[in-house]
Amino acid sequence: MPDTISLQPIGRIHSPFTFTTGMPIQTVAAADVTGHVEVFEAFAPGLRDIEHFDYLILLTHLHQASEKLEVVPFMDTQSHGVFATRSPARPNRLGLSIVRLLRVEGCALHFSGNDMLDGTPVLDIKPYVPALDVRQTERIGWFQQGLQRLPETVSDDRMK
Ligand SMILES: C[S@@+](CC[C@H](N)C(=O)[O-])C[C@H]1O[C@@H](n2cnc3c(N)ncnc32)[C@H](O)[C@@H]1O
């Protein structure tokens, strides 16, 4: 296995958020906040048929985050191992945002549900398919309590 893997962004996020402080922490809590993915021209053929999906999974590089192994998540006051959280500060700084596709204009994918900074590099886009992506589960760890905070929690700069 290689020690490092180099990835090429396929696009970038256009978002109203230029600072992490005060912005939404998850797309599900920011359903009214719009943005768009600018897909770079070289990747345009990969967009064929994408307009037939309501939701997309955006895999992003949260480029302004730091890399941590233990964090106090936005929705908790206790520290957790980063892999038990959705913290942006993590090895490789990968983000996963499920967004609602509003319309496609050329290489621009307009969406609602936005928890990404302006300029966030996009590494991949996948269609969200409930039959593949949804599981019923009761065991959600510390989120069992933490999710109660989701509606009123916004980001701060602790992940820098
Ligand atoms: C908690 S993460 C969740 C991201 C994604 N929904 C996930 O679960 O992987 C969302 C937060 O990441 C931070 N963030 C968003 N875009 C970023 C970027 N490009 N660089 C650094 N931090 C970013 C903001 O603090 C935002 O509130």
Ligand as a Chemical Component Dictionary entry (heavy atoms), coordinates in Angstrom:
data_LIG
# 
_chem_comp.id                   LIG 
_chem_comp.type                 NON-POLYMER 
_chem_comp.pdbx_formal_charge   0 
_chem_comp.three_letter_code    LIG 
# 
loop_
_chem_comp_atom.comp_id 
_chem_comp_atom.atom_id 
_chem_comp_atom.alt_atom_id 
_chem_comp_atom.type_symbol 
_chem_comp_atom.charge 
_chem_comp_atom.model_Cartn_x 
_chem_comp_atom.model_Cartn_y 
_chem_comp_atom.model_Cartn_z 
_chem_comp_atom.pdbx_ordinal 
LIG C1  C1  C 0  -19.133 18.838 11.345 1  
LIG S1  S1  S 1  -18.517 18.942 9.696  2  
LIG C2  C2  C 0  -19.596 17.822 8.934  3  
LIG C3  C3  C 0  -19.294 17.707 7.467  4  
LIG C4  C4  C 0  -20.004 16.551 6.818  5  
LIG N1  N1  N 0  -21.462 16.711 6.821  6  
LIG C5  C5  C 0  -19.605 15.250 7.474  7  
LIG O1  O1  O 0  -20.346 14.720 8.295  8  
LIG O2  O2  O -1 -18.499 14.778 7.141  9  
LIG C6  C6  C 0  -19.150 20.493 9.158  10 
LIG C7  C7  C 0  -18.278 21.584 9.696  11 
LIG O3  O3  O 0  -17.027 21.500 9.045  12 
LIG C8  C8  C 0  -16.426 22.758 8.990  13 
LIG N2  N2  N 0  -16.051 22.980 7.591  14 
LIG C9  C9  C 0  -16.835 23.025 6.508  15 
LIG N3  N3  N 0  -16.111 23.210 5.397  16 
LIG C10 C10 C 0  -14.820 23.253 5.793  17 
LIG C11 C11 C 0  -13.582 23.411 5.119  18 
LIG N4  N4  N 0  -13.508 23.521 3.790  19 
LIG N5  N5  N 0  -12.447 23.427 5.865  20 
LIG C12 C12 C 0  -12.502 23.299 7.213  21 
LIG N6  N6  N 0  -13.633 23.137 7.904  22 
LIG C13 C13 C 0  -14.784 23.112 7.198  23 
LIG C14 C14 C 0  -17.425 23.759 9.541  24 
LIG O4  O4  O 0  -17.085 23.997 10.895 25 
LIG C15 C15 C 0  -18.735 23.006 9.446  26 
LIG O5  O5  O 0  -19.643 23.435 10.407 27 
# 
loop_
_chem_comp_bond.comp_id 
_chem_comp_bond.atom_id_1 
_chem_comp_bond.atom_id_2 
_chem_comp_bond.value_order 
_chem_comp_bond.pdbx_ordinal 
LIG C1  S1  SING 1  
LIG S1  C2  SING 2  
LIG S1  C6  SING 3  
LIG C2  C3  SING 4  
LIG C3  C4  SING 5  
LIG C4  N1  SING 6  
LIG C4  C5  SING 7  
LIG C5  O1  DOUB 8  
LIG C5  O2  SING 9  
LIG C6  C7  SING 10 
LIG C7  O3  SING 11 
LIG C7  C15 SING 12 
LIG O3  C8  SING 13 
LIG C8  N2  SING 14 
LIG C8  C14 SING 15 
LIG N2  C9  SING 16 
LIG N2  C13 SING 17 
LIG C9  N3  DOUB 18 
LIG N3  C10 SING 19 
LIG C10 C11 SING 20 
LIG C10 C13 DOUB 21 
LIG C11 N4  SING 22 
LIG C11 N5  DOUB 23 
LIG N5  C12 SING 24 
LIG C12 N6  DOUB 25 
LIG N6  C13 SING 26 
LIG C14 O4  SING 27 
LIG C14 C15 SING 28 
LIG C15 O5  SING 29 
# 
